[in-house]
Amino acid sequence: MGDTIVGSMKFNVWFPVVMELINWGMRAAFRYKDYYSAEEANSTSTFSIQQYINLYSGPQYYMHYKYSSIMNIVFITMMFGPGLPMLFPTAAASLVTLFCLEKFMLYYVFKQPPAYDEKLNNSVLTNLQLAPFFLLGFGYWMLTNEQLIENTNLTPVGRKSDPFLAQHVWYHALSPHGVF
């Protein structure tokens, strides 16, 4: 399961760049088609000013999609990071890629963003404050599970109906003499 999570987080590093390149290619192709299908008297084949503006201006900027990507990266990393330490540098690379790409896209590609109020930003920041609790909770679970620590004790479950024994050692960690 870990290679699937790490693989999808690595996918998050380069996928936004590929998507923006595809979107740029589509915009360039539509503009090229407009320019070369125009009559000689005009430099465009659009029939109205609004069609021309829609064709040659950038796409609309949606901040909530960007925030959802950031929250996905952070929470997945905090949940599975203690067991898969490769997620931390992968998440850092993904966040740096998103930051650089969004900075470039805001300056050179997107239309002027609408004036967002502070509600969305405050909501995201409030939710991101919960991420360290995920790190602590899942980290404690992963670091105290004997099956994850010692690979020699792994015994497969015989049938689906058999109970899974997690073998946590929380009682050893919390009691001073190991007696609980």
MARKEBA-507655 format. One line per field, with one value per residue: residue number from 0; residue in three letters; x, y, z of N, C-alpha, C in turn. Coordinates in steps of 0.1 Angstrom, whole numbers, plus 5000, padded with zeros to 4 digits. Layout:
<sites>
pos (NUM/...) $
code (ALA/...) $
n.east (X/...) $
n.north (Y/...) $
n.up (Z/...) $
ca.east (X/...) $
ca.north (Y/...) $
ca.up (Z/...) $
c.east (X/...) $
c.north (Y/...) $
c.up (Z/...) $
</sites>
This chain:
<sites>
pos (0/1/2/3/4/5/6/7/8/9/10/11/12/13/14/15/16/17/18/19/20/21/22/23/24/25/26/27/28/29/30/31/32/33/34/35/36/37/38/39/40/41/42/43/44/45/46/47/48/49/50/51/52/53/54/55/56/57/58/59/60/61/62/63/64/65/66/67/68/69/70/71/72/73/74/75/76/77/78/79/80/81/82/83/84/85/86/87/88/89/90/91/92/93/94/95/96/97/98/99/100/101/102/103/104/105/106/107/108/109/110/111/112/113/114/115/116/117/118/119/120/121/122/123/124/125/126/127/128/129/130/131/132/133/134/135/136/137/138/139/140/141/142/143/144/145/146/147/148/149/150/151/152/153/154/155/156/157/158/159/160/161/162/163/164/165/166/167/168/169/170/171/172/173/174/175/176/177/178/179) $
code (MET/GLY/ASP/THR/ILE/VAL/GLY/SER/MET/LYS/PHE/ASN/VAL/TRP/PHE/PRO/VAL/VAL/MET/GLU/LEU/ILE/ASN/TRP/GLY/MET/ARG/ALA/ALA/PHE/ARG/TYR/LYS/ASP/TYR/TYR/SER/ALA/GLU/GLU/ALA/ASN/SER/THR/SER/THR/PHE/SER/ILE/GLN/GLN/TYR/ILE/ASN/LEU/TYR/SER/GLY/PRO/GLN/TYR/TYR/MET/HIS/TYR/LYS/TYR/SER/SER/ILE/MET/ASN/ILE/VAL/PHE/ILE/THR/MET/MET/PHE/GLY/PRO/GLY/LEU/PRO/MET/LEU/PHE/PRO/THR/ALA/ALA/ALA/SER/LEU/VAL/THR/LEU/PHE/CYS/LEU/GLU/LYS/PHE/MET/LEU/TYR/TYR/VAL/PHE/LYS/GLN/PRO/PRO/ALA/TYR/ASP/GLU/LYS/LEU/ASN/ASN/SER/VAL/LEU/THR/ASN/LEU/GLN/LEU/ALA/PRO/PHE/PHE/LEU/LEU/GLY/PHE/GLY/TYR/TRP/MET/LEU/THR/ASN/GLU/GLN/LEU/ILE/GLU/ASN/THR/ASN/LEU/THR/PRO/VAL/GLY/ARG/LYS/SER/ASP/PRO/PHE/LEU/ALA/GLN/HIS/VAL/TRP/TYR/HIS/ALA/LEU/SER/PRO/HIS/GLY/VAL/PHE) $
n.east (5008/5020/5037/5019/5008/5030/5037/5014/5017/5042/5032/5017/5036/5045/5022/5005/5021/5022/4995/4990/5007/4993/4969/4979/4988/4964/4950/4968/4965/4938/4940/4958/4943/4922/4935/4946/4924/4911/4897/4914/4911/4905/4920/4912/4888/4866/4833/4824/4833/4834/4838/4863/4878/4873/4887/4914/4921/4933/4925/4899/4906/4905/4905/4898/4903/4931/4936/4925/4942/4966/4958/4952/4978/4992/4977/4977/5004/5009/4994/5005/5032/5050/5053/5061/5086/5095/5076/5077/5099/5089/5064/5073/5086/5064/5048/5065/5067/5040/5038/5056/5046/5019/5025/5037/5016/4996/5007/5012/4993/4966/4933/4926/4923/4892/4881/4887/4873/4884/4873/4876/4903/4909/4894/4907/4932/4925/4917/4941/4955/4949/4964/4989/4980/4970/4995/5007/4989/4986/5013/5021/5006/5018/5045/5044/5033/5038/5039/5046/5071/5088/5095/5096/5075/5053/5023/5001/4966/4943/4916/4891/4872/4885/4898/4918/4948/4963/4984/4994/5015/5008/5002/5027/5041/5029/5027/5047/5061/5055/5033/4999) $
n.north (4988/5012/5019/5027/5050/5067/5068/5081/5105/5114/5117/5140/5159/5165/5165/5190/5207/5194/5195/5223/5228/5213/5227/5252/5245/5239/5264/5278/5265/5270/5297/5299/5286/5305/5327/5320/5311/5334/5360/5379/5407/5410/5402/5382/5355/5357/5367/5386/5410/5400/5373/5374/5384/5363/5343/5352/5360/5349/5319/5316/5322/5299/5297/5279/5253/5252/5254/5230/5212/5217/5212/5184/5174/5181/5168/5140/5136/5141/5121/5096/5100/5093/5065/5063/5078/5090/5106/5132/5147/5145/5158/5183/5190/5189/5210/5232/5231/5237/5262/5278/5274/5284/5311/5320/5315/5332/5357/5358/5343/5337/5354/5385/5378/5373/5394/5379/5373/5371/5347/5321/5317/5318/5296/5275/5278/5273/5246/5234/5236/5214/5193/5186/5171/5149/5139/5133/5115/5093/5088/5080/5056/5042/5040/5025/5001/4967/4950/4966/4975/4952/4931/4904/4892/4891/4877/4863/4869/4843/4839/4861/4866/4863/4879/4908/4913/4940/4944/4966/4985/5003/5002/4995/5017/5037/5030/5030/5007/4987/4973/4970) $
n.up (5000/5007/4985/4966/4978/4980/4953/4942/4955/4944/4918/4922/4922/4895/4880/4880/4865/4840/4834/4831/4809/4790/4789/4781/4755/4743/4744/4728/4704/4697/4694/4673/4653/4651/4642/4617/4603/4597/4577/4552/4556/4582/4614/4629/4634/4649/4658/4676/4700/4726/4722/4711/4733/4751/4739/4737/4762/4795/4814/4839/4874/4900/4933/4952/4942/4942/4969/4978/4967/4981/5007/5005/4999/5023/5044/5037/5038/5065/5077/5068/5068/5091/5088/5062/5054/5030/5021/5031/5018/4993/4995/5001/4977/4960/4970/4966/4938/4932/4943/4928/4902/4905/4911/4887/4869/4879/4875/4847/4831/4841/4842/4858/4892/4910/4937/4965/4998/5032/5043/5030/5031/5059/5067/5055/5067/5094/5092/5084/5107/5121/5110/5123/5145/5132/5124/5149/5160/5141/5137/5163/5164/5142/5151/5174/5169/5169/5148/5127/5135/5140/5116/5117/5130/5116/5108/5086/5082/5084/5073/5059/5079/5103/5132/5132/5148/5162/5179/5195/5217/5237/5264/5275/5270/5284/5311/5340/5350/5333/5339/5337) $
ca.east (5000/5029/5042/5008/5006/5042/5036/5005/5023/5051/5024/5013/5047/5046/5009/5001/5029/5017/4981/4991/5012/4983/4960/4986/4988/4950/4948/4976/4960/4926/4944/4964/4932/4915/4944/4948/4911/4905/4898/4926/4908/4905/4931/4905/4876/4855/4823/4821/4844/4834/4844/4878/4883/4873/4897/4928/4925/4936/4914/4895/4914/4897/4914/4894/4910/4945/4936/4922/4955/4975/4953/4954/4992/4996/4970/4982/5018/5009/4988/5013/5046/5059/5055/5066/5093/5098/5065/5081/5106/5080/5054/5080/5088/5051/5044/5074/5062/5027/5040/5062/5036/5008/5030/5039/5003/4989/5013/5013/4983/4952/4927/4927/4914/4882/4885/4882/4874/4893/4867/4882/4917/4908/4889/4918/4942/4919/4917/4955/4960/4946/4973/4999/4973/4971/5009/5009/4980/4990/5027/5021/5001/5028/5057/5042/5027/5049/5039/5053/5084/5095/5089/5097/5063/5041/5015/4989/4952/4939/4904/4886/4864/4894/4901/4932/4954/4972/4995/4999/5022/5006/5003/5041/5047/5023/5029/5062/5067/5050/5021/4987) $
ca.north (5000/5024/5024/5034/5064/5074/5070/5092/5118/5118/5121/5153/5169/5169/5166/5203/5213/5188/5200/5236/5227/5209/5239/5262/5240/5240/5278/5282/5259/5277/5311/5297/5284/5317/5337/5315/5309/5347/5366/5388/5420/5409/5394/5372/5350/5358/5376/5396/5414/5391/5360/5377/5385/5350/5335/5357/5362/5336/5312/5321/5317/5294/5295/5267/5242/5253/5251/5216/5205/5220/5204/5170/5170/5182/5158/5127/5135/5140/5108/5085/5103/5086/5052/5065/5091/5096/5115/5145/5155/5145/5168/5196/5192/5192/5223/5242/5232/5244/5277/5284/5273/5294/5324/5322/5315/5344/5369/5358/5335/5339/5367/5390/5370/5381/5398/5370/5378/5363/5335/5309/5316/5315/5283/5266/5278/5266/5232/5230/5235/5200/5184/5181/5161/5137/5134/5128/5103/5082/5086/5071/5043/5035/5038/5016/4989/4958/4944/4975/4976/4940/4924/4889/4887/4892/4865/4867/4865/4831/4842/4874/4867/4862/4893/4913/4917/4950/4942/4978/4984/5016/5000/4995/5031/5047/5026/5031/4994/4977/4966/4978) $
ca.up (5000/5008/4972/4960/4983/4976/4938/4939/4959/4933/4907/4925/4919/4881/4873/4878/4854/4827/4831/4826/4796/4781/4788/4773/4742/4738/4741/4716/4692/4694/4689/4660/4644/4649/4634/4603/4596/4595/4564/4550/4561/4597/4620/4637/4628/4659/4654/4686/4709/4737/4717/4710/4747/4757/4732/4739/4776/4801/4821/4852/4885/4910/4944/4960/4937/4947/4984/4980/4964/4992/5019/5002/5001/5037/5052/5033/5043/5080/5081/5065/5069/5100/5083/5049/5055/5017/5018/5035/5007/4981/4997/4999/4962/4954/4975/4959/4925/4932/4946/4916/4891/4907/4910/4873/4863/4884/4868/4832/4824/4845/4842/4872/4901/4917/4951/4975/5011/5041/5048/5025/5036/5073/5068/5051/5078/5105/5089/5084/5121/5125/5104/5133/5153/5124/5124/5162/5162/5132/5140/5175/5160/5134/5158/5185/5164/5169/5135/5118/5139/5138/5105/5118/5137/5107/5105/5078/5087/5076/5066/5061/5091/5114/5137/5130/5160/5159/5189/5200/5230/5244/5278/5279/5268/5294/5325/5344/5353/5323/5345/5335) $
c.east (5009/5034/5031/5007/5018/5041/5026/5009/5034/5044/5019/5024/5047/5033/5004/5008/5024/5003/4982/4997/5002/4973/4966/4985/4974/4947/4956/4970/4947/4930/4950/4953/4924/4923/4945/4935/4904/4906/4909/4923/4909/4917/4925/4892/4864/4845/4819/4833/4845/4840/4859/4884/4884/4884/4912/4931/4927/4923/4911/4903/4904/4906/4911/4901/4924/4945/4934/4934/4964/4971/4954/4968/4996/4990/4975/4996/5018/5003/4998/5028/5055/5062/5062/5074/5096/5087/5069/5088/5097/5069/5061/5082/5075/5046/5052/5070/5049/5029/5046/5053/5025/5013/5032/5025/4995/4994/5011/5001/4969/4947/4929/4918/4903/4886/4878/4883/4882/4886/4873/4896/4917/4903/4900/4929/4937/4920/4932/4961/4958/4956/4983/4992/4972/4985/5012/5001/4985/5005/5028/5016/5012/5040/5056/5035/5039/5050/5046/5068/5093/5088/5089/5084/5051/5035/5003/4976/4948/4927/4900/4878/4872/4897/4915/4937/4965/4985/5001/5005/5020/5006/5017/5046/5042/5025/5044/5068/5062/5038/5009/4975) $
c.north (5013/5028/5031/5048/5072/5078/5081/5105/5123/5123/5136/5164/5174/5170/5180/5210/5207/5193/5214/5237/5223/5220/5250/5258/5242/5255/5283/5277/5266/5291/5310/5294/5296/5327/5332/5312/5323/5351/5376/5402/5420/5400/5383/5367/5351/5368/5387/5399/5405/5378/5362/5377/5371/5341/5339/5360/5349/5330/5319/5315/5312/5290/5283/5254/5241/5249/5236/5208/5206/5211/5189/5166/5170/5171/5144/5125/5134/5127/5097/5087/5096/5072/5052/5078/5098/5106/5130/5153/5155/5156/5182/5200/5196/5206/5234/5243/5239/5259/5284/5285/5284/5308/5328/5324/5328/5356/5369/5351/5338/5353/5372/5383/5379/5384/5388/5376/5368/5350/5322/5307/5312/5301/5273/5266/5271/5251/5226/5229/5221/5190/5179/5170/5148/5131/5128/5115/5091/5079/5077/5057/5035/5031/5029/5003/4978/4951/4953/4977/4964/4932/4909/4884/4887/4879/4869/4862/4854/4833/4856/4876/4867/4877/4896/4918/4927/4950/4956/4977/4997/5014/4999/5009/5040/5042/5025/5017/4983/4969/4976/4970) $
c.up (5000/4994/4964/4965/4979/4961/4935/4944/4950/4921/4910/4923/4905/4874/4871/4866/4841/4824/4825/4812/4786/4778/4779/4758/4735/4735/4729/4703/4687/4688/4675/4649/4641/4640/4619/4596/4593/4581/4563/4556/4576/4602/4630/4630/4637/4654/4663/4694/4721/4734/4716/4724/4753/4751/4736/4754/4783/4808/4834/4863/4896/4922/4952/4955/4941/4962/4986/4977/4976/5004/5017/5004/5016/5045/5049/5039/5058/5084/5079/5065/5079/5095/5069/5048/5041/5014/5021/5024/4995/4983/4996/4985/4956/4958/4968/4945/4923/4934/4934/4904/4893/4906/4895/4866/4867/4877/4853/4825/4828/4843/4856/4881/4907/4931/4960/4989/5020/5046/5043/5030/5051/5075/5065/5062/5091/5104/5089/5098/5127/5120/5114/5142/5145/5124/5138/5164/5154/5134/5153/5172/5152/5142/5170/5181/5162/5155/5125/5122/5136/5127/5106/5124/5128/5104/5097/5084/5078/5067/5068/5074/5104/5119/5134/5143/5158/5168/5192/5214/5238/5259/5283/5279/5280/5309/5329/5346/5343/5328/5343/5339) $
</sites>
